[in-house]
Structures are given as C-alpha cells and as structure tokens.
Amino acid sequence: MLNFRLLFVLTSVFLTLENNLQEKYFEGIISYNIEAFDKSEKMSKEESIQYIGDKQIYFIKENKYKTVMNGLLKITQFYTGKDTLYNTMQGSNALMYISVLKQSERVISYDIKKNQSTILGFKCDVLSIKTNDSNMKYYFNKDIKVNKELYKNHKTGLWYFCLNKTDGALPLKWVTDSSDSKLNIEAEKIDLKKLNDSIFKIPKNLPLIKSQ
C-alpha cells in the first residue's frame, strides 16, 4: 500500500502533467483595423469607411463569436456554434441569416510559410490560399487559437478551412483580394478575458429573413 505522502506527490505530479498537456484556447476580444476597397467603384473608400466602418471587434468564446463594426450601419454578426450566421444592421427591423454549412469558394492551392510578419509582438506564419475567385493571406500565431473541432460546421468564408490548416489559430491579419473587392484586416489589440454568455445572445422578437 502506498504511503500517503508518496500518493500525494504522485497525484500532484500527474495533475501538473495533465494541465501542461491541455490546450489553451483563446477567450476574449480582438479589435481589428479594416481597409475595404470596392474595385467596381460603386463605393469610394471614404463611403466604405462611413457606412461599413474601419474597425471591427470580435468577441470569441468556445464555439461562439460576435462581431461589431463601427460604421453608420452598425453591422453586427452572431455565430452561436450551430449551422447559422445571423446579422443585424442599423435601421433594419429584421434578423438576417445564412447557412454556414457550405463553402462556396473552390480552393485551388494553398501553402504555409513561416515567420512572415510580426503583429502586436507575435511572430506570424502566413497561410496563402488561391481560390476560383480570390487570393488570400491569413497571418497567424498558434498561441492565439480556438478549438477548431468546434467550428467544423462553419465552412462559409473559408473559416473552418483556415482553422483546420492552422490548428485553430485565429487571424491576426487577413488580406483578401477578389475580382470585385480587396479587404485588409489587421489586429490592433488583443484582450484575453472571460466573457459572459449573454454577449452572444441574438436579438429576440425580430422577423427572420434569409440573406441571398
């Protein structure tokens, strides 16, 4: 029979090893700067900033996120971990939604290059993706990550594709250049903190309208 003191030591060692093996997933807020360019010239850069905004804030917890943009439209998106992405905007009395189960883009090629940039003190690798309609660069550091398995259903916007290829790393910078637009998103602040689940609750008593 093990001595009690020895049992205590062995248990402490086991718990320490177990904690070291556990993944540390991000929970908190990431604030991004945004530059959007409309190649069709239907909207100028100044109009884009005015209506859409030049800042985007991500609230992230486990399998949920919420994003808020600072333009006049106050575009807000909610993902609650299932198969639907919801959004609201200023002046609209409806809750728009789309299914995230399908990946509309067709990936032609991709690769990962190490140590391509430093963002907020984090050395970043970059995942480069060529699709049928765009070229993307996804800058990431694996210290800022989520559990990718919780986002398996979120194929829209190449979200799960990127998480899967980077072992769950969130983007610290994301550049998308397509036939009609170019979008640059770069983190300006990372705030690691516990978030209340109420942040991710979608608005109630609004009619649901499917986005086209």
Buried (B, 14 or more C-beta within 10 A) or exposed (E): EEEEEEEEEEEEEEEEEEEEEEEEBBBBBBBBBBBBBBEEEEBEEEEBBBBBBBBBBBBBBBBBBBBBBBBBBBBBBBBBBEBBBBBBBEEBEEBBBBBBEEBEBEBEEBEEEEEBBEBBEBEBBBBBBBBEEBBBBBBBBEEBBBEBEBBEBBBBBBBBBBBBBBEBBBBBBBBBBBEEBBBBBBBEEBEEEEBEEEEBEBEEEBEEEEEE
